[in-house]
Amino acid sequence: MEAYHIVPISKSELSWATKLEEFINNPELVFRIIKNLVEDEIKFVKKSVGNLIADYLKVNPIYTFEFLKKYENSTDKNTQCKTKYK
């Protein structure tokens, strides 16, 4: 069995975490990585991606909604659960 490890790049809402303003204001790099994980089938990867998207909705909603629009009509079951934000 392979071990998968995903480390959050930026958790802006945690009191003990340092805010990485560069990733908040310019999230392109983060979303390029997320784009590769959006259709992943592994449960904790799906949860991590969903949590990261939820976090970015709080700090950069315009960019996050633009990202989600790309997957609005996806037929992938793993993507659909992440794009239910309306």
Backbone bond lengths (Angstrom), bond angles and torsions (degrees), N, CA, C in turn:
res aa  C-N    CA-C-N  psi(-1)  N-CA   C-N-CA  omega(-1)  CA-C   N-CA-C  phi
1 M - - - 1.447 - - 1.530 109.16 -
2 E 1.308 116.28 132.34 1.450 121.32 179.38 1.524 110.49 -83.80
3 A 1.313 115.34 146.76 1.461 120.20 176.65 1.519 109.10 -102.02
4 Y 1.297 116.30 132.39 1.459 122.05 179.09 1.519 108.36 -113.45
5 H 1.308 115.64 135.40 1.458 120.06 179.36 1.518 109.11 -130.30
6 I 1.312 115.54 123.13 1.460 120.98 177.78 1.517 106.92 -121.18
7 V 1.300 115.41 125.60 1.454 120.88 179.71 1.521 107.83 -110.00
8 P 1.320 117.38 127.09 1.470 119.19 178.14 1.522 110.63 -59.98
9 I 1.308 117.12 134.14 1.461 121.61 178.70 1.521 110.01 -77.40
10 S 1.301 116.21 -39.11 1.460 119.49 -177.90 1.519 109.14 -148.45
11 K 1.309 116.32 117.05 1.462 121.06 174.18 1.522 106.52 -114.88
12 S 1.289 115.83 88.13 1.457 120.95 -171.36 1.521 113.88 -71.69
13 E 1.312 118.67 -18.64 1.459 119.90 -175.08 1.531 113.18 -93.62
14 L 1.326 118.41 -4.85 1.452 120.17 -179.70 1.523 110.23 -81.69
15 S 1.329 116.88 131.91 1.459 120.28 -175.74 1.526 111.89 -67.25
16 W 1.320 118.36 -28.13 1.458 120.96 -177.98 1.527 112.82 -91.84
17 A 1.305 117.22 -5.39 1.466 120.73 -178.55 1.525 110.59 -93.85
18 T 1.304 115.18 145.45 1.456 120.60 175.36 1.517 108.47 -82.15
19 K 1.309 116.33 131.04 1.462 119.52 177.01 1.517 109.21 -69.82
20 L 1.305 116.10 133.36 1.453 121.22 176.24 1.521 107.13 -102.94
21 E 1.330 114.57 84.69 1.462 121.30 -174.24 1.524 112.71 -54.04
22 E 1.320 117.00 -34.24 1.462 120.15 -179.48 1.530 110.71 -59.99
23 F 1.329 117.21 -41.44 1.459 120.84 179.17 1.522 112.19 -75.10
24 I 1.311 117.38 -27.63 1.460 120.70 178.22 1.527 110.16 -73.13
25 N 1.321 116.05 -46.45 1.463 120.57 -177.16 1.524 113.44 -78.65
26 N 1.313 117.34 -29.95 1.471 122.75 -179.44 1.525 109.13 -130.43
27 P 1.321 117.66 76.75 1.465 120.64 -172.16 1.532 115.27 -81.85
28 E 1.325 118.51 11.14 1.463 120.29 -175.84 1.523 112.48 -55.67
29 L 1.332 117.63 -44.05 1.458 120.80 -179.15 1.528 111.28 -62.18
30 V 1.322 115.89 -45.61 1.463 120.38 -179.77 1.526 110.29 -60.77
31 F 1.324 117.22 -45.40 1.459 120.13 -177.19 1.529 112.56 -73.50
32 R 1.335 117.76 -21.92 1.468 119.03 171.97 1.523 109.88 -66.33
33 I 1.325 116.47 -38.02 1.468 120.79 176.93 1.520 109.81 -70.15
34 I 1.329 116.98 -46.10 1.465 121.77 -179.36 1.523 110.97 -60.07
35 K 1.324 116.97 -36.86 1.463 121.43 179.33 1.534 110.98 -55.11
36 N 1.322 116.67 -34.44 1.462 120.99 179.48 1.520 112.73 -77.60
37 L 1.320 117.27 -14.36 1.466 121.03 -176.42 1.524 113.69 -110.08
38 V 1.308 117.79 -8.81 1.466 122.17 -173.79 1.535 112.21 -57.90
39 E 1.307 118.31 -36.43 1.464 120.85 -176.92 1.523 113.30 -99.17
40 D 1.325 117.08 13.15 1.459 120.81 -179.24 1.523 111.08 -65.34
41 E 1.326 116.58 145.68 1.465 121.15 -177.33 1.523 113.66 -94.58
42 I 1.327 118.03 -13.02 1.462 121.34 -177.17 1.525 108.81 -72.78
43 K 1.339 114.81 130.29 1.467 120.84 -171.89 1.531 113.33 -56.84
44 F 1.329 118.52 -49.39 1.464 117.95 -176.42 1.519 112.24 -72.49
45 V 1.329 118.21 -22.92 1.467 120.29 173.48 1.524 108.49 -68.96
46 K 1.345 116.20 -44.56 1.469 120.14 177.77 1.523 110.93 -58.94
47 K 1.345 116.67 -43.53 1.457 120.15 -179.79 1.527 111.45 -66.17
48 S 1.323 116.74 -40.93 1.468 120.58 179.39 1.518 111.24 -63.44
49 V 1.333 116.49 -42.95 1.467 120.55 178.82 1.527 109.61 -64.58
50 G 1.317 117.11 -45.08 1.466 120.76 178.61 1.524 112.01 -61.22
51 N 1.323 116.77 -41.68 1.470 120.68 178.80 1.521 111.43 -65.76
52 L 1.321 116.40 -41.31 1.459 119.73 179.19 1.525 110.79 -64.04
53 I 1.334 116.32 -42.58 1.466 120.14 177.85 1.534 110.07 -62.34
54 A 1.325 116.59 -42.49 1.471 120.10 178.30 1.526 110.95 -62.17
55 D 1.339 117.41 -40.19 1.461 120.89 177.61 1.529 111.01 -63.38
56 Y 1.325 116.12 -43.26 1.471 119.28 -179.28 1.521 112.06 -69.47
57 L 1.316 118.03 -27.00 1.464 119.68 175.21 1.530 110.85 -61.94
58 K 1.322 116.91 -29.05 1.469 121.28 -179.87 1.523 111.88 -77.17
59 V 1.334 117.59 -36.05 1.460 120.08 -172.18 1.528 113.92 -104.95
60 N 1.314 118.20 -23.73 1.461 121.51 -179.64 1.536 109.05 -148.27
61 P 1.337 116.84 67.16 1.463 120.21 -173.69 1.524 114.41 -64.37
62 I 1.306 118.44 -34.21 1.470 120.21 -177.39 1.526 110.40 -63.19
63 Y 1.321 116.67 -50.40 1.463 119.83 -179.95 1.529 110.99 -64.51
64 T 1.333 116.77 -39.73 1.455 121.04 -178.35 1.527 111.08 -64.63
65 F 1.325 117.87 -43.73 1.465 120.26 178.08 1.529 111.28 -63.74
66 E 1.332 116.83 -37.45 1.472 119.87 176.47 1.519 110.31 -62.13
67 F 1.321 116.95 -41.08 1.464 121.53 177.50 1.532 110.39 -63.04
68 L 1.329 116.78 -46.60 1.464 121.08 -178.03 1.530 112.43 -64.60
69 K 1.333 116.99 -33.39 1.473 120.75 179.48 1.522 111.91 -59.05
70 K 1.322 116.82 -30.89 1.472 120.87 179.93 1.526 111.98 -63.64
71 Y 1.331 116.16 -24.72 1.460 121.04 -176.41 1.531 112.65 -109.52
72 E 1.319 116.24 8.32 1.461 121.87 -176.02 1.528 113.17 -55.89
73 N 1.319 117.12 -39.20 1.467 120.90 -177.08 1.518 112.84 -104.49
74 S 1.312 116.87 19.51 1.459 120.88 -179.49 1.525 110.49 -66.14
75 T 1.309 115.75 142.64 1.464 120.68 176.62 1.522 111.09 -97.02
76 D 1.324 117.17 -2.56 1.463 121.26 179.35 1.521 109.73 -73.33
77 K 1.325 116.89 125.22 1.470 120.69 -176.43 1.527 112.16 -64.01
78 N 1.328 117.95 -29.36 1.459 121.06 -179.85 1.523 111.87 -75.78
79 T 1.305 117.34 -24.60 1.464 121.42 178.66 1.524 110.68 -85.13
80 Q 1.305 117.12 -37.26 1.466 121.01 -175.92 1.516 112.64 -57.23
81 C 1.325 117.84 -39.87 1.470 119.76 -177.53 1.519 111.82 -67.57
82 K 1.325 118.31 -20.97 1.459 121.28 -179.32 1.517 112.83 -90.98
83 T 1.318 117.72 -13.57 1.463 120.50 -174.99 1.521 112.68 -109.82
84 K 1.300 117.05 23.21 1.466 121.42 179.80 1.513 113.36 -79.52
85 Y 1.346 117.77 -3.55 1.460 121.26 178.83 1.524 109.54 -66.39
86 K 1.280 117.36 125.29 1.479 121.83 178.52 1.512 108.43 -132.64
